Amino acid sequence: MPDRHYAGGAEPALLDVINIQFLGRDPHPYQPENQLIDDKVYWEFFRRASFAEALAAVDPVQANLWGLSPDSSYHGEYDRVLLADAPAFHSSLKLIHVNDLNIRVSAEGRNFGDMKKKLRGYFTYSGHHYALTVTDPLISDQYLPQAEGWFSVGEALICASLGEPYKGHAYKLIAGVILP
C-alpha cells in the first residue's frame, strides 16, 4: 500500500519506531482505534526498539482475548467473536506475551478440495488455549514453504488482532510475531 512506506519505498518492520501523519480518527464498530493515515506524507523511521522495550509495552493480562466464545471456527480454538459483541471492546489490537507458541502448517481445507496451506498459531493465554490464523508476513514467508507439520517457537510477543467481519463474526488473528 502506498500509504505505509518510508521515503524510497521501504516498508516498515515490527519494532520500528516511526512517525506517521494522521488526518484524524476513523473508528469502526469493531476497530475503534483506527486512524486515517495521510497518504501524501511518507512515514519517518527513527530507530528500532528492542525486544525488552516491546515486552514492557505488553497489554495488561486479561481473563481472555475479547471474550471466550464457545463458537470457535472449524479449525480454530477461541478464534472468533460475534460481530454484535465487538462494539463492547475498546481495541481490536492486543500485544500479549506467550511462552508456548507453536505454528502448524497444514492444508486445513483438504477435506473440501482446498490444498492451499495455512498457518495457525497455538498458544496459552491467561489459562486458555487458543488456535488463531497467522497473517504475519515474515512468519508466513518462513513457515509456508515448510512441509506440513508442527513447529515449536516458544517465547514470543504476539500482536493479536480482530480481523474484518465475515459472516457475522470478527476473527482473532495473529497479525505479528516478535521473537526475543
Backbone as a chain_set.jsonl record, in Angstrom:
{"seq": "MPDRHYAGGAEPALLDVINIQFLGRDPHPYQPENQLIDDKVYWEFFRRASFAEALAAVDPVQANLWGLSPDSSYHGEYDRVLLADAPAFHSSLKLIHVNDLNIRVSAEGRNFGDMKKKLRGYFTYSGHHYALTVTDPLISDQYLPQAEGWFSVGEALICASLGEPYKGHAYKLIAGVILP", "coords": {"N": [[0.841, -1.177, 0.0], [0.575, 2.223, -0.805], [0.441, 4.081, 1.249], [1.888, 3.28, 3.432], [4.748, 3.418, 3.553], [8.264, 4.134, 3.798], [10.156, 7.018, 2.753], [11.543, 6.402, -0.379], [10.517, 3.92, -0.617], [10.76, 1.666, 1.064], [9.313, -0.715, 3.295], [7.884, -0.532, 6.592], [9.023, -2.339, 9.528], [8.287, -4.766, 12.1], [8.827, -3.544, 15.35], [9.983, -1.183, 14.493], [10.378, 2.193, 15.266], [8.489, 4.847, 14.514], [7.384, 7.857, 12.779], [4.195, 8.913, 11.964], [1.908, 10.594, 9.948], [-1.332, 11.57, 10.664], [-4.711, 12.065, 9.578], [-6.893, 12.124, 11.129], [-9.25, 10.583, 13.425], [-10.709, 7.425, 12.544], [-12.763, 5.533, 13.298], [-14.161, 2.201, 13.462], [-16.947, 0.084, 14.218], [-15.919, -2.37, 15.178], [-13.25, -1.901, 15.261], [-12.168, 0.345, 17.004], [-9.952, 1.996, 17.4], [-8.916, 2.871, 15.01], [-7.185, 5.018, 12.74], [-7.066, 7.605, 10.284], [-4.747, 7.598, 7.824], [-2.466, 9.975, 6.526], [-1.924, 9.855, 3.293], [-0.238, 11.29, 1.704], [2.115, 11.826, 2.832], [5.232, 10.446, 3.578], [6.118, 7.8, 5.832], [8.235, 8.17, 8.706], [11.24, 6.878, 9.748], [12.682, 6.331, 12.937], [14.131, 4.738, 14.844], [15.063, 1.38, 15.837], [13.249, -0.537, 18.082], [13.967, -2.459, 21.038], [13.577, -5.955, 21.989], [13.108, -6.073, 24.724], [12.035, -3.524, 25.214], [9.641, -3.744, 23.785], [8.489, -5.831, 25.211], [7.998, -4.528, 27.597], [5.871, -3.01, 26.802], [3.681, -4.614, 26.607], [0.227, -5.427, 26.701], [-1.83, -5.222, 29.652], [-2.408, -8.288, 31.374], [-5.341, -10.025, 30.697], [-8.483, -11.685, 31.395], [-9.145, -13.073, 29.107], [-8.899, -13.128, 25.485], [-10.731, -10.832, 24.051], [-13.117, -12.032, 24.919], [-14.434, -15.31, 25.514], [-15.628, -17.3, 23.257], [-17.728, -20.036, 22.821], [-18.202, -20.777, 20.31], [-16.185, -21.562, 18.317], [-14.224, -21.515, 15.265], [-14.073, -23.973, 12.576], [-11.416, -25.064, 12.492], [-10.165, -23.559, 14.386], [-9.57, -22.353, 17.764], [-11.255, -20.717, 20.212], [-11.289, -18.531, 18.46], [-12.874, -16.539, 17.361], [-15.31, -13.874, 17.57], [-18.676, -12.85, 18.11], [-19.857, -10.492, 15.841], [-21.681, -8.643, 16.721], [-20.963, -8.336, 19.366], [-18.59, -6.974, 19.282], [-18.522, -4.055, 19.449], [-18.346, -3.639, 22.19], [-15.741, -3.927, 22.872], [-12.712, -2.224, 23.549], [-10.606, -1.992, 21.906], [-9.125, -3.308, 18.941], [-6.726, -4.488, 18.804], [-4.138, -6.244, 20.461], [-1.233, -6.581, 22.367], [0.441, -9.297, 23.393], [2.162, -11.509, 25.667], [3.538, -14.668, 25.3], [4.594, -17.982, 26.194], [4.607, -20.355, 24.87], [4.282, -20.642, 22.049], [3.288, -22.348, 19.182], [3.518, -23.245, 15.788], [1.436, -24.365, 13.256], [1.546, -25.869, 10.16], [-0.618, -26.502, 7.629], [-2.904, -27.964, 5.266], [-5.75, -26.92, 5.71], [-8.219, -26.998, 4.466], [-8.319, -29.376, 3.108], [-10.198, -31.54, 3.133], [-12.209, -30.454, 1.685], [-11.299, -30.105, -0.839], [-9.44, -28.074, -1.033], [-6.186, -27.455, -1.225], [-4.438, -25.552, -0.377], [-1.96, -24.379, 1.761], [-2.131, -23.298, 5.161], [-1.359, -21.213, 7.979], [-1.473, -21.694, 11.441], [-1.471, -20.472, 14.692], [-0.778, -21.751, 17.861], [-1.309, -21.36, 21.282], [-1.096, -20.576, 24.809], [-2.964, -18.422, 26.805], [-3.581, -16.605, 29.626], [-4.481, -18.915, 30.902], [-6.092, -20.156, 29.009], [-6.428, -22.053, 26.006], [-5.552, -21.232, 22.709], [-6.124, -21.177, 19.169], [-5.213, -19.61, 16.469], [-5.465, -18.08, 13.25], [-2.546, -17.256, 11.431], [-1.32, -14.251, 10.186], [0.943, -12.777, 9.878], [3.366, -11.471, 7.773], [6.189, -12.078, 7.659], [6.451, -14.386, 9.22], [4.789, -16.019, 7.748], [6.27, -16.146, 5.338], [8.433, -17.591, 6.288], [7.395, -20.065, 7.249], [5.358, -21.15, 5.518], [6.627, -22.325, 3.2], [7.53, -24.673, 4.297], [7.206, -28.229, 4.953], [4.058, -29.784, 5.711], [3.203, -29.691, 9.135], [4.141, -29.452, 12.639], [5.652, -26.752, 14.404], [7.755, -25.7, 16.884], [7.917, -22.674, 18.532], [8.049, -21.23, 20.91], [8.815, -18.772, 23.336], [7.289, -15.648, 22.709], [6.191, -12.436, 21.544], [2.987, -11.56, 20.732], [1.081, -9.89, 18.397], [-2.129, -9.647, 18.565], [-5.105, -9.494, 16.692], [-8.347, -8.261, 15.768], [-9.933, -9.247, 12.944], [-11.349, -8.304, 9.708], [-14.941, -8.211, 9.383], [-16.744, -11.266, 8.942], [-19.278, -13.191, 7.86], [-20.904, -12.578, 10.143], [-19.104, -12.66, 12.244], [-16.123, -11.526, 13.932], [-12.864, -12.331, 13.401], [-10.205, -13.559, 15.409], [-6.854, -12.923, 15.01], [-3.361, -13.704, 14.472], [-1.482, -11.187, 13.964], [1.084, -10.247, 14.081], [4.34, -11.374, 15.028], [6.773, -11.25, 17.429], [9.978, -12.092, 18.185], [12.286, -13.072, 20.819]], "CA": [[0.0, 0.0, 0.0], [1.436, 3.405, -0.89], [0.37, 4.931, 2.435], [2.66, 2.735, 4.541], [6.138, 3.275, 3.147], [9.227, 5.204, 4.058], [10.658, 7.628, 1.527], [12.392, 5.42, -1.045], [9.706, 2.736, -0.873], [10.897, 0.572, 2.03], [8.189, -0.913, 4.211], [8.286, -0.633, 7.998], [9.105, -3.672, 10.116], [7.961, -4.834, 13.514], [9.768, -2.889, 16.261], [10.398, 0.132, 14.013], [9.786, 3.362, 15.913], [8.278, 5.695, 13.343], [6.468, 8.985, 12.826], [3.15, 8.782, 10.946], [0.962, 11.708, 9.939], [-2.729, 11.149, 10.593], [-5.692, 13.095, 9.261], [-7.899, 12.089, 12.189], [-9.799, 9.282, 13.805], [-11.561, 6.761, 11.563], [-13.154, 4.313, 14.003], [-15.187, 1.27, 13.005], [-17.506, -0.531, 15.423], [-15.09, -3.471, 15.658], [-11.863, -1.422, 15.31], [-12.38, 1.728, 17.446], [-8.722, 2.792, 17.451], [-8.451, 3.199, 13.662], [-6.849, 6.387, 12.369], [-6.923, 7.817, 8.849], [-3.353, 7.956, 7.529], [-2.24, 10.94, 5.447], [-1.159, 9.108, 2.284], [0.63, 12.208, 0.957], [3.329, 12.004, 3.632], [5.914, 9.19, 3.882], [6.412, 7.517, 7.225], [9.613, 8.523, 9.048], [11.886, 5.926, 10.656], [13.554, 6.925, 13.948], [15.051, 3.728, 15.361], [14.499, 0.053, 16.07], [13.07, -0.841, 19.502], [14.473, -3.766, 21.464], [12.57, -6.893, 22.486], [12.807, -5.668, 26.108], [11.113, -2.386, 25.141], [8.343, -4.267, 23.355], [7.965, -6.604, 26.338], [7.487, -3.545, 28.565], [4.66, -2.407, 26.245], [2.632, -5.631, 26.523], [-1.031, -5.07, 27.35], [-2.057, -5.936, 30.914], [-3.036, -9.602, 31.199], [-6.781, -10.044, 30.924], [-9.021, -13.037, 31.558], [-9.2, -13.712, 27.792], [-8.767, -12.223, 24.335], [-12.026, -10.422, 23.52], [-14.183, -12.958, 25.274], [-14.28, -16.709, 25.131], [-16.831, -17.787, 22.593], [-17.677, -21.478, 22.568], [-18.451, -20.92, 18.884], [-14.919, -21.476, 17.584], [-14.32, -21.952, 13.871], [-13.847, -25.41, 12.368], [-10.04, -25.419, 12.833], [-9.65, -22.68, 15.425], [-9.982, -22.501, 19.154], [-11.494, -19.362, 20.722], [-10.709, -17.678, 17.415], [-13.783, -15.556, 16.788], [-16.333, -13.285, 18.427], [-19.823, -12.355, 17.364], [-19.673, -9.098, 15.45], [-22.565, -7.83, 17.567], [-20.278, -8.091, 20.642], [-17.353, -6.226, 19.045], [-18.506, -2.673, 19.947], [-18.041, -3.613, 23.623], [-14.293, -3.977, 23.033], [-12.121, -0.894, 23.438], [-9.499, -2.06, 20.972], [-9.072, -4.522, 18.127], [-5.333, -4.934, 18.83], [-3.57, -6.538, 21.771], [0.129, -7.122, 22.377], [0.484, -10.237, 24.514], [3.384, -12.303, 25.83], [3.284, -16.103, 25.5], [5.81, -18.798, 26.308], [4.408, -21.671, 24.259], [3.756, -20.532, 20.685], [3.564, -23.39, 18.201], [2.958, -22.947, 14.472], [1.066, -25.553, 12.487], [1.39, -25.689, 8.715], [-1.478, -27.575, 7.135], [-3.95, -27.668, 4.278], [-6.945, -27.09, 6.532], [-9.38, -27.252, 3.616], [-8.074, -30.599, 2.329], [-11.422, -32.334, 3.017], [-13.113, -29.754, 0.79], [-10.603, -29.935, -2.105], [-8.544, -26.917, -0.989], [-4.875, -27.931, -0.767], [-3.614, -24.414, -0.011], [-1.507, -24.452, 3.15], [-2.382, -22.165, 6.028], [-0.645, -21.236, 9.251], [-2.27, -21.435, 12.632], [-0.655, -20.381, 15.892], [-1.364, -22.345, 19.067], [-0.65, -20.82, 22.464], [-1.908, -20.434, 26.013], [-3.004, -17.062, 27.337], [-4.445, -16.488, 30.796], [-5.039, -20.225, 31.212], [-6.934, -20.663, 27.922], [-5.706, -22.443, 24.796], [-6.039, -20.576, 21.506], [-5.605, -21.583, 17.862], [-5.583, -18.492, 15.622], [-4.811, -17.952, 11.953], [-1.384, -16.367, 11.418], [-1.249, -13.422, 8.984], [2.231, -12.075, 9.88], [4.034, -11.792, 6.505], [7.509, -12.701, 7.839], [6.219, -15.754, 9.699], [4.265, -16.744, 6.584], [7.394, -16.417, 4.432], [9.314, -18.586, 6.899], [6.802, -21.381, 7.51], [4.548, -21.723, 4.446], [7.379, -23.227, 2.331], [7.852, -25.902, 5.017], [6.263, -29.334, 4.844], [3.022, -29.73, 6.735], [3.644, -30.193, 10.431], [4.173, -28.571, 13.807], [6.927, -26.101, 14.659], [7.791, -25.069, 18.195], [8.527, -21.356, 18.529], [8.329, -20.912, 22.31], [8.501, -17.425, 23.796], [7.033, -14.664, 21.65], [5.175, -11.405, 21.703], [2.015, -11.71, 19.662], [0.114, -8.831, 18.159], [-3.408, -10.256, 18.208], [-5.956, -8.503, 16.033], [-9.659, -8.662, 15.264], [-9.935, -9.001, 11.508], [-12.555, -7.795, 9.06], [-16.109, -9.057, 9.627], [-17.023, -12.336, 7.992], [-20.45, -13.99, 8.231], [-21.385, -12.291, 11.487], [-18.043, -12.784, 13.245], [-14.8, -10.917, 13.771], [-11.922, -13.397, 13.727], [-8.978, -13.214, 16.11], [-5.717, -13.283, 14.16], [-2.004, -13.361, 14.895], [-1.051, -10.255, 12.918], [2.524, -10.037, 14.196], [5.078, -12.196, 15.992], [8.079, -10.682, 17.763], [10.758, -13.103, 18.908], [13.405, -12.485, 21.608]], "C": [[0.888, 1.243, 0.0], [1.409, 4.272, 0.368], [1.171, 4.376, 3.61], [4.119, 2.455, 4.161], [6.975, 4.431, 3.673], [9.577, 5.843, 2.717], [11.64, 6.639, 0.901], [11.685, 4.097, -1.244], [9.823, 1.601, 0.118], [9.671, 0.5, 2.934], [8.692, -0.993, 5.645], [8.279, -2.086, 8.468], [8.639, -3.613, 11.567], [9.13, -4.276, 14.315], [10.347, -1.587, 15.712], [9.661, 1.197, 14.817], [9.714, 4.427, 14.826], [7.338, 6.862, 13.648], [5.496, 8.834, 11.657], [2.228, 9.983, 11.07], [-0.459, 11.169, 9.759], [-3.609, 12.344, 10.25], [-6.784, 13.161, 10.323], [-8.365, 10.682, 12.475], [-10.699, 8.748, 12.697], [-12.056, 5.444, 12.164], [-14.216, 3.503, 13.26], [-15.74, 0.602, 14.26], [-16.625, -1.64, 16.011], [-13.601, -3.094, 15.719], [-11.882, 0.055, 15.723], [-11.132, 2.601, 17.44], [-8.22, 3.231, 16.078], [-8.242, 4.703, 13.47], [-6.743, 6.456, 10.847], [-5.524, 8.351, 8.582], [-3.314, 8.966, 6.386], [-1.342, 10.265, 4.411], [-0.297, 10.003, 1.398], [1.962, 12.426, 1.665], [3.94, 10.625, 3.914], [6.1, 9.038, 5.387], [7.892, 7.787, 7.47], [10.157, 7.558, 10.1], [12.781, 6.682, 11.637], [14.594, 5.933, 14.441], [14.321, 2.4, 15.484], [14.415, -0.167, 17.579], [13.637, -2.221, 19.801], [13.308, -4.665, 21.889], [12.157, -6.495, 23.897], [11.841, -4.478, 26.123], [9.711, -2.845, 24.737], [7.692, -5.059, 24.487], [7.36, -5.671, 27.388], [6.177, -2.909, 28.087], [3.498, -3.39, 26.13], [1.39, -5.14, 27.265], [-1.178, -5.824, 28.668], [-2.79, -7.253, 30.651], [-4.509, -9.496, 31.56], [-7.244, -11.49, 31.013], [-9.057, -13.797, 30.244], [-8.976, -12.664, 26.712], [-10.149, -11.976, 23.754], [-13.14, -11.427, 23.796], [-13.909, -14.364, 24.775], [-15.59, -17.197, 24.539], [-16.706, -19.293, 22.39], [-17.869, -21.789, 21.088], [-17.162, -20.706, 18.097], [-15.136, -21.911, 16.14], [-13.955, -23.437, 13.775], [-12.445, -25.84, 12.813], [-9.484, -24.61, 13.993], [-10.141, -23.037, 16.812], [-10.051, -21.109, 19.767], [-10.988, -18.317, 19.733], [-11.682, -16.694, 16.775], [-14.743, -15.047, 17.86], [-17.491, -12.869, 17.542], [-19.615, -10.876, 17.066], [-20.534, -8.175, 16.307], [-21.909, -7.5, 18.909], [-19.072, -7.163, 20.488], [-17.396, -4.778, 19.546], [-18.187, -2.562, 21.442], [-16.537, -3.602, 23.878], [-13.71, -2.585, 22.791], [-10.978, -0.842, 22.425], [-9.581, -3.356, 20.176], [-7.655, -5.07, 18.043], [-4.899, -5.183, 20.264], [-2.159, -7.071, 21.565], [0.232, -7.987, 23.618], [1.797, -11.003, 24.507], [2.97, -13.743, 26.078], [4.613, -16.837, 25.562], [5.745, -20.093, 25.522], [3.841, -21.604, 22.844], [4.233, -21.705, 19.836], [2.865, -23.001, 16.908], [2.644, -24.271, 13.785], [0.876, -25.146, 11.034], [0.521, -26.839, 8.237], [-2.44, -27.06, 6.067], [-5.281, -27.917, 4.982], [-8.183, -27.419, 5.707], [-9.271, -28.513, 2.779], [-9.363, -31.393, 2.108], [-12.43, -31.708, 2.059], [-12.438, -29.437, -0.545], [-9.657, -28.748, -2.157], [-7.205, -27.353, -0.391], [-3.939, -26.785, -0.375], [-3.262, -24.481, 1.476], [-1.813, -23.154, 3.881], [-1.551, -22.333, 7.291], [-1.626, -20.95, 10.371], [-1.327, -21.457, 13.818], [-1.422, -20.891, 17.092], [-0.585, -21.823, 20.264], [-1.641, -20.795, 23.626], [-1.813, -18.992, 26.489], [-4.018, -17.035, 28.472], [-5.192, -17.794, 31.085], [-5.917, -20.833, 30.14], [-6.065, -20.969, 26.702], [-6.376, -21.805, 23.58], [-5.392, -21.211, 20.278], [-6.103, -20.549, 16.864], [-4.828, -18.529, 14.296], [-3.678, -16.937, 12.055], [-1.377, -15.602, 10.096], [0.057, -12.64, 8.898], [3.005, -12.452, 8.623], [5.395, -12.478, 6.672], [7.379, -14.146, 8.317], [5.673, -16.598, 8.545], [5.383, -17.104, 5.612], [8.297, -17.517, 4.973], [8.69, -19.976, 6.94], [5.98, -21.972, 6.367], [5.343, -22.614, 3.487], [7.713, -24.577, 2.989], [6.821, -26.987, 4.705], [5.21, -29.186, 5.937], [3.552, -30.333, 8.029], [3.596, -29.107, 11.482], [5.576, -28.026, 14.014], [6.852, -25.366, 15.988], [8.546, -23.746, 18.104], [8.927, -20.974, 19.952], [7.915, -19.505, 22.666], [8.328, -16.476, 22.621], [6.102, -13.58, 22.171], [4.269, -11.537, 20.489], [1.172, -10.448, 19.587], [-1.144, -9.533, 17.664], [-4.325, -9.158, 17.693], [-7.324, -9.101, 15.747], [-9.704, -8.274, 13.798], [-11.255, -8.441, 11.008], [-13.726, -8.741, 9.333], [-16.295, -10.094, 8.52], [-18.161, -13.18, 8.553], [-20.819, -13.824, 9.702], [-20.367, -12.404, 12.601], [-16.87, -11.869, 12.911], [-13.814, -11.98, 14.256], [-10.682, -12.846, 14.403], [-7.815, -13.764, 15.283], [-4.409, -13.006, 14.883], [-1.431, -12.515, 13.766], [0.453, -10.021, 12.938], [3.113, -10.932, 15.264], [6.456, -11.562, 16.177], [8.807, -11.701, 18.626], [11.891, -12.448, 19.685], [14.707, -12.459, 20.841]], "O": [[1.866, 1.296, 0.746], [2.282, 5.124, 0.535], [1.133, 4.958, 4.694], [4.642, 1.373, 4.427], [6.483, 5.526, 3.949], [9.318, 5.262, 1.664], [12.49, 6.094, 1.605], [12.188, 3.231, -1.961], [9.053, 0.644, 0.033], [9.075, 1.518, 3.286], [9.802, -1.467, 5.89], [7.618, -2.943, 7.882], [8.604, -2.545, 12.179], [10.291, -4.518, 13.983], [11.134, -0.939, 16.402], [8.451, 1.1, 15.019], [10.735, 4.855, 14.287], [6.604, 6.852, 14.636], [5.908, 8.65, 10.512], [1.815, 10.345, 12.171], [-0.742, 10.414, 8.829], [-3.292, 13.485, 10.587], [-7.517, 14.147, 10.403], [-7.927, 9.719, 11.845], [-11.365, 9.514, 12.0], [-11.804, 4.371, 11.615], [-15.047, 4.048, 12.534], [-15.05, 0.561, 15.279], [-16.599, -1.821, 17.229], [-12.783, -3.889, 16.181], [-11.638, 0.928, 14.89], [-11.242, 3.827, 17.471], [-7.191, 3.902, 15.992], [-9.008, 5.531, 13.964], [-6.373, 5.476, 10.201], [-5.16, 9.427, 9.055], [-4.038, 8.829, 5.4], [-0.139, 10.122, 4.628], [0.311, 9.523, 0.441], [2.833, 13.131, 1.155], [3.258, 9.738, 4.426], [6.223, 10.022, 6.116], [8.711, 7.651, 6.561], [9.609, 7.438, 11.196], [13.544, 7.561, 11.238], [15.788, 6.231, 14.46], [13.113, 2.315, 15.26], [15.413, 0.0, 18.281], [13.766, -3.052, 18.903], [12.196, -4.19, 22.117], [10.976, -6.571, 24.235], [10.931, -4.43, 26.951], [8.716, -2.379, 25.293], [6.482, -4.968, 24.696], [6.336, -5.988, 27.994], [5.449, -2.328, 28.892], [2.44, -3.035, 25.61], [1.49, -4.516, 28.322], [-0.698, -6.951, 28.788], [-3.682, -7.318, 29.806], [-4.871, -8.946, 32.6], [-6.477, -12.412, 30.735], [-9.006, -15.027, 30.241], [-8.876, -11.47, 26.994], [-10.68, -12.824, 23.038], [-14.014, -11.629, 22.953], [-13.246, -14.573, 23.759], [-16.546, -17.471, 25.264], [-15.707, -19.774, 21.856], [-17.715, -22.934, 20.665], [-17.064, -19.772, 17.301], [-16.114, -22.592, 15.829], [-13.579, -24.065, 14.765], [-12.302, -26.883, 13.451], [-8.43, -24.95, 14.53], [-11.002, -23.897, 16.998], [-9.046, -20.403, 19.84], [-10.341, -17.343, 20.119], [-11.36, -16.079, 15.759], [-14.959, -15.681, 18.893], [-17.306, -12.57, 16.362], [-19.237, -10.105, 17.948], [-20.141, -7.041, 16.583], [-22.254, -6.496, 19.53], [-18.586, -6.622, 21.481], [-16.375, -4.297, 20.038], [-17.796, -1.492, 21.907], [-16.103, -3.298, 24.989], [-14.178, -1.857, 21.916], [-10.449, 0.229, 22.129], [-10.051, -4.377, 20.68], [-7.401, -6.014, 17.295], [-5.25, -4.428, 21.171], [-1.922, -7.91, 20.696], [0.129, -7.501, 24.744], [2.456, -11.128, 23.475], [2.153, -14.018, 26.956], [5.626, -16.365, 25.045], [6.712, -20.855, 25.501], [3.004, -22.429, 22.478], [5.424, -22.01, 19.781], [1.747, -22.486, 16.932], [3.476, -25.177, 13.739], [0.144, -24.206, 10.722], [0.87, -28.007, 8.411], [-2.736, -25.868, 5.993], [-5.864, -28.994, 4.862], [-9.105, -28.06, 6.211], [-10.044, -28.703, 1.841], [-9.598, -31.875, 1.0], [-13.398, -32.358, 1.665], [-12.931, -28.603, -1.304], [-9.119, -28.44, -3.22], [-7.108, -27.593, 0.812], [-2.769, -27.022, -0.074], [-4.136, -24.621, 2.332], [-1.761, -22.066, 3.307], [-1.103, -23.429, 7.627], [-2.49, -20.081, 10.261], [-0.486, -22.348, 13.94], [-2.572, -20.514, 17.316], [0.646, -21.838, 20.267], [-2.847, -20.968, 23.448], [-0.728, -18.416, 26.566], [-5.179, -17.403, 28.288], [-6.365, -17.787, 31.459], [-6.445, -21.928, 30.335], [-5.108, -20.256, 26.402], [-7.599, -21.831, 23.44], [-4.269, -21.712, 20.336], [-7.262, -20.585, 16.451], [-3.678, -18.965, 14.243], [-3.827, -15.889, 12.684], [-1.42, -16.202, 9.022], [0.262, -11.906, 7.932], [3.282, -13.633, 8.411], [5.722, -13.376, 5.895], [8.116, -15.024, 7.866], [6.053, -17.758, 8.387], [5.442, -18.23, 5.117], [8.864, -18.29, 4.202], [9.378, -20.967, 6.693], [5.907, -23.195, 6.252], [4.784, -23.592, 2.99], [8.13, -25.512, 2.307], [5.712, -26.699, 4.255], [5.446, -28.543, 6.96], [4.253, -31.345, 8.022], [3.09, -28.007, 11.258], [6.565, -28.735, 13.828], [5.988, -24.513, 16.189], [9.689, -23.71, 17.647], [10.021, -20.455, 20.173], [6.805, -19.077, 22.348], [9.106, -16.491, 21.668], [5.333, -13.789, 23.11], [4.741, -11.617, 19.355], [0.618, -9.996, 20.589], [-1.225, -9.958, 16.511], [-4.318, -8.035, 18.198], [-7.447, -10.304, 15.513], [-9.532, -7.105, 13.453], [-12.158, -8.142, 11.789], [-13.522, -9.944, 9.498], [-16.042, -9.837, 7.343], [-18.017, -13.81, 9.6], [-21.022, -14.806, 10.416], [-20.712, -12.263, 13.774], [-16.661, -11.493, 11.758], [-13.918, -12.466, 15.382], [-10.169, -11.795, 14.019], [-7.809, -14.937, 14.907], [-4.353, -12.179, 15.792], [-0.96, -13.034, 12.754], [1.035, -9.638, 11.923], [2.474, -11.217, 16.276], [7.202, -11.364, 15.218], [8.305, -12.118, 19.67], [12.405, -11.404, 19.282], [15.722, -12.001, 21.364]]}, "num_chains": 1, "name": "protein.A"}
